[in-house]
Amino acid sequence: MSQDTAIQEEGIKFDADKPRLGEMFLDFNISLEMVARVWEFGVKKYGKGNWKYVVDARNRYTNALLRHLAKEVDSEWDEETHLFHAAHVAWNALARLYFIIKNTNEKDYIKFLKKQDNKEVDMTPVSLPLESNRDILDSLVMEKDPEDSIEQLKLDLDYGKSIE
């Protein structure tokens, strides 16, 4: 029998450095079910996959994420869906991540990773000064004019208050 056709007692699988999605799903099964319920509500309201075709999607899902985060101060529950605002935040974060990944140039990302491999990672926790929160918000909502982004977010939050 040749080496190619020999039966081994234990097979080989090179997956040591790959994400263990099954374990993650088990750890977050309830949370992921809640996010799936948000997704299902969106499918019924807008149609399956419609979210991928929204114009200026990354910015709009970022704004939706922040609106749900802000509304969580008043109540854990979204009035329209009767689901956790946190589940909406998580869904919008996944949609936002989808567009970030989709719009990332793979060659640039590989170059970035190679540079990172040559650096030591500093695991010291970072505490940001309060005034840097504005910079964080500006970086989340990346429209042509950062002032427009902040103004739009304020309008969106005010609109949410006006319909209560």
Secondary structure, DSSP 4 states (H G I P E B T S, - for coil): --TTTPPPSS-----TTS--HHHHHHHTHHHHHHHHHHHHHHHHHH-TTGGGG-TTHHHHHHHHHHHHHHHTTT-SB-TTT-SBHHHHHHHHHHHHHHHHHHTS-HHHHHHHHHHHHTS----------GGGHHHHHHHHS--SSHHHHHHHHHHHHHHHHHT-
